[in-house]
């Protein structure tokens, strides 16, 4: 009656070691990280990251935040600055204060009026659940006009000048 059983001890262990749902990691203004960052819960960046960021949840770049490099995540909200390659498995929300330069691959996209969105954007469903987007082999060819085109999985060409 008053003793513990193995079943209750095991259930307490599982609760203590499980990652908390709704947890938020935060990188505050004035903090700079260079290198690779990986996380399983949401991440809010108000400081700066230079390098690779891999998140199986949501990445939020606040108005004072900046990321230069590569981001792979499930969802993203950008209010600050981003430069590099961005791979979002589900929804990318670009707010009016955002400045984005680089290549973007996402499933769904919202760009609010006033945002600086200077990117090559590819919309494709088929991202995996861990925040990575499948990649296809591509070959660059010159069509004789000085314009290089890159073959993509759908057979269409991504033309860049």
N, C-alpha and C positions, 0 to 999 in steps of 0.2 A: 504494500500500500504506500509506504513512504520511500521505498527504494527507487533507484533509477533503473531504467531498462535501456538496453542497447538501442532500441528504436528511438527513444527520445534523445539520447546522446548524439546519434547520427543526424537527426533532424536539426539539432542545434549547430552542429558543425557545418552543415550545408548552408544554413542561413548566414553564418559568420563569414564563410569564404566566398559566397556568391557576390558578384559585383552589384553594387546598388543601382537599381533602375532610376533613371532620371538624374544620375550624377553628372556634374559639370566640372571639367578641368578648366582652369583659367590661367592665361598668361597675361599678366598685368602690364600696363603702360610703363615703358622704361626698361623692360626686360627684353634681352636679345638672345635667341638661341640659334646656334649654327650647327648643322648636322641633320640627323634623322630623328624624327619624333613619331612614335606610334602610340595609339590609344584606342580603347574599346568603348569609352563613353564620350559624350559630347565634349567639344573643345572650343572655348572662346579665346580668341587672340586679340588682345588690345596692345600688345607689344609687337615684337618683330621675330620672324622665323626666316632663316636663310638656309635652304636645303630641302629635304623631303619630309612630307607630312602624310602619314597613313592613318586613317581613322575609320573604324567600322560603324560609326554613327554620324552625327552632324558636326560640321565645322562652321564656326561663326567668326568672321573677321570683323571686329568692331570698327567704328569710325576712326580710331587712332591706330588700328592694327595694320600690319603689312606682312605679306608673305612673298618671298622671292624664291622660286624653285618649282617644286612639284607637289600637288595635293591629290590624294586619292581618298575619296570618302563616299558615304551613302547619300547625304544631303549637305547642302552648303548655303549659307547666307553671307553675302559679301557687302559690307558697308564701307570698308577701308580700301587698301591698295593690294593688288595681287599682280605679280608678273611671273609668267612661266607656263607650265602645263597643268591643267586642271581637269581631273577625271571625277565626275559625279555620277553615281549609279542611278539616282532617282531625280531629285529636284534641285536645281540651282536657282537661287533667288538673289538677283543683283539689285541692290537698293540705290536710291538716287545719289548718295554720297560716294558710291563705289568708283574705283578706277581700275580697270582690268586690261592687261595687255598679255597676249600669248595665244595658246591653243586651248580650246575648251571642248570636252566631250561630255555630253550629258544626255539624260533621257527626257527631262522636262525643263523648261526654261522660263523664268519671269525676269524681265528687265524693266525697271521703273524709269520713268522719264527723268532725265538729268544725269543718269549714269554715263560714265565714259567706258564704253565697251568696245575696245579695239582688239578683236580676236578673230581667229579662224575657228568657227564653231561647227561641231559635228554632232548631230542628234541621232542617237541610236539606242534602241532598247536592247537588252541582252547583257546587262551588267550582272555580275555575280553579287551575292549577298554580303560579301566581305569588303565591299567598297572599291573593288578593282573592276576595271572595264576590260573586256576582252579586246585584244589587238589583232589585227590582220597583217599579213605580210604585204608590204607595199614596195613598188619599184618606181623610181622616178624616171621619166622619159621626156625628151625634148621633142615637141611637135614641129620643129623647124621654124617657128615664128619667134623663138626666143622665150617662149612661155613654157615653163616646166609643169607637167601634170603628174599627179600621183594617183595610181589606181587604188581604189578602195573596194571593200568586200562586195558592195552592191553592184559593182561594174561601172559605176559613175566615176567621173574624174574630178578631183579636187584641184582646181586651177589656181596657181599663184603667180603673180607678176613680180 
